[in-house]
């Protein structure tokens, strides 16, 4: 195809937008990392010196060990529970046509379409009345609201790929529901389950709104603690907040890198079938 | 025929019952709270059943938030989408998109709180951006980009552009390239190919992209507090909903604001999807998406 000058200019302009965006993004991340190691930083490109002291300070002052334990507990419970609820539901949705299936499908789509802060406020109200909000269980339940439907929608196409005759054969040889799941379906679905649960993990670490609305002082995850630290900026040196931000970034990005070995980046937003 | 068999013929058997945990969970923690909130919003602390809504629409401090939020959400949604389409059309031609999509998924993964903290450091008076502007001579004094409207706007671009782009990319990749090649063969120029072939095919996906990114921008919360001026120009609707619930402990009013928030979102989404069916009819959509 012959390309005219205007088409070339257009192409350059489009790439310029992309490069401009990425440069600013990396500079934003870079300035947090540099600041977190910096001593004094005034009118220069780089701080006067480098020190790891802000990390020890953040570690103690923000109670990072406690927060990391709570984060791991919440994320672990959310991953396990959304798998346990979501996978069987996805199996039934993929294998059976029943009256009202479309309504049920809509039911699973809604929590993914409605933004968390909208339904989070009434949900937090209900959880406070049930005396669950403020505890780690309230945070776990709140985080499950978007992740259970997420697992269901990701897993349906994976189940559909499995030949039903495999299951029929297993039943002929006398496998019950339990054995069918543990010995046939779960091994065959492992790639899908892994992808879905890793995405749930990354999303839950970064889920601010629902955790923020339901967490008490002892049930804060890392991202909520970071919010409070930034909110109360001025109380502590900015570098120690950035040190905490780096801890948060490393936690999320490590899991993102692991997740990206199994899923395509576009899946993180589209949650579409592969 | 036994009951069990008749049920099975309609698709109801033991396997179907496995949907129950998922359904019960969503009903209990999503549908029930939403309905509860709706009822609660009509049972105010004092006054008649509409008192919360009357209060909202008679207090400029409250009803202005709808306007303030739209003032942030509408431009940023349009900007992100308008930027996403040409970029996605380019990137679709790349064989190795993986590195680019991986970099762009980073801000989505980091989330709004982290981006707010990052921008506070980066855009601040002593940050690298102002350093650059001063050194190059574009500005004489540091440009104020945080704790105002622009800070929130930029955070919504950093978080929102990758989201709209990746969504658009998935729709664009679903368009059969041979359609565009046929257009080119018949002599259509790039601009004509875009407006006559690609845009109509992309319209359904674009309407969904616009709807989803609008809804995200409309419910902006952490960056409006941390990076904006939460008492002034970025006093968005989610801030007043949060304050009603967790600072004044008026859950009834908070629920009413949450319902209004949902209402505005529904209106915009219905309008967008309605516009799509009005403008583009016929089997123009492709299977994917």
Interface residues (C-beta under 8 A of the other chain):
Chain A: X1 X7 X10 X11 X14 X15 X17 X18 X21 X22 X24 X25 X27 X28 X29 X30 X31 X32 X35 X41 X42 X43 X45 X85 X86 X88 X89 X90 X91 X92 X93 X95 X96 X97 X98 X99 X101 X104 X107 X108 X110 X111 X113 X114 X115 X116 X117 X118 X119 X121 X122 X123 X124 X125 X126 X128 X141 X142 X144 X145 X148 X149 X152 X177 X202 X206 X207 X208 X209 X212 X213 X223 X226 X227 X230 X231 X233 X238 X241 X242 X245 X248 X249 X252 X253 X256 X260 X264 X265 X266 X268 X269 X270 X272
Chain B: X10 X11 X12 X13 X14 X15 X16 X17 X18 X19 X20 X21 X22 X23 X25 X26 X27 X29 X30 X31 X32 X33 X34 X36 X37 X38 X40 X83 X86 X87 X90 X91 X98 X100 X101 X102 X103 X104 X105 X106 X107 X108 X109 X110 X111 X112 X113 X114 X115 X116 X117 X118 X119 X120 X121 X122 X126 X127 X128 X129 X131 X158 X161 X162 X163 X166 X167 X169 X170 X184 X190 X212 X215 X216 X218 X219 X221 X222 X225 X226 X238 X241 X242 X245 X246 X251 X254 X255 X257 X258 X261 X262 X265 X288 X289
